[in-house]
Amino acid sequence: MISTKHRFHGHNSLRFVYQKGQTVRAGVGSLKYTLNTRRNSYRLAVVVSKKVSKSAVQRNRIRRRIYEAVRLQEAAITKPYDLVITVFQDNVTTMPSEKLRQDVTYLLRQAKISS
């Protein structure tokens, strides 16, 4: 899991990213991102709809797996970006961790956030 300083807090904190952010899309889902100069480090939120899975246990597992995949790429994220990853498929729960890590890395590279 990522530390609490890298998480969004409050209901309205995602509004800025949804209004001003750019979007890239890959196998796992989409990444909406924007540079936030008011912060010192990146923030990340993972959005998993009930349409993906009705089970809260499954949705939370998806969130934890994506948080971990981003945490492993943490050193490559040097600027204070606000990131929102939206998941569209339920196969993330059974996807091999290496494949999930590759998909998250691809999203970050496509957005030019990591090298």
N, C-alpha and C positions, 0 to 999 in steps of 0.2 A: 504494500500500500504506500501511497505517497503521503508526505507529511501534511499536516493541517494548514501550513502556510501556503501550500500549493493548491488549495481547494477554494471553491467559491463559497461565500457565506451569505445567506439571505435569499429571499425569493426574487428580488429585483436585480440581483447582481449579474444575471445573464442577459439582461435587456440590452446592454451596451454591445455585447458581442453579436446578438441577433440583428441589431439595427445597423451596425457599422462593419460587421465582419465579412470576410470573403470565404468561399466554400470550395473545398476539393472533395472528391469522392473516390472511394476505392472499394475493395472487396468486403471489408468489415462494415463500412457505413460511410458517413461523411464527417468531415472535420471543418468546423467553422472557427475562424481565427481572426484576431486583430491584435495589433501592437498596442500595449497599454503603458504609456510613459510614466504614469503615476505610481507604478509599482516597481519593485526591485527584482522580482522573480516571476516566473510564469504561474498561471492558475489553470486548473483543468477541471472540467465537469464531464461526466459521462451520462448521456440521456438514453434510457432504454424504456420504450413505450410498452404499455400493456398489450399492444397489438403484436409485439414480438413474442412475449410469453405472458400468460396469465398468472403464472406462479411468481411470487415475490422472491422466492428462493433462487429461481433461475435468473431473474433480472439482477439480483444482487451478485450472483456468481459472475455474470457477464461484466458487471461494473468492476468487480475486484480484479478480474483477469486483465481488463484493459488498463486499469490503474497500474497494475504491476508491469505491463508491457511498456507503458510510458515511463515509469520509474527507472526502468533499465536504460532508457534513452535520455535520462535527465541531464547527463553531462553535455549532450549535444545541443540542448536548448539553452542558448546563452542570453537571449533577449527576453524582456518581460511580456510575453504573449499571453493573451487570454484564449484558451482553447476549449471548444465544446465538441466532443465526439458523440455523434448520434448513431446508434446501432439500429440496423434494419432487419437483421437476420437472426434467427434463434440458434443457428448452428455454431455460434461462437462458444457456447457452453461445452461442446464436444470437440471443437477444433484443437488440433495439437498446438501446444504453447509456442513452438518455434514458428509455425505458420501465422499465428496471431501476432507474434512479435514482428514478423516480416511485414504484415499488412499495416500495422501501426507505424513502423519505420517508413514504409512507403508513403503513407499519408503525410507524415511530418516532412519528408523530403520533397514531396510534390508541392507542399505549401512553402517550401524553402525556409523552414523553421530549423531543421537540423541538417548537418552536412552528411 
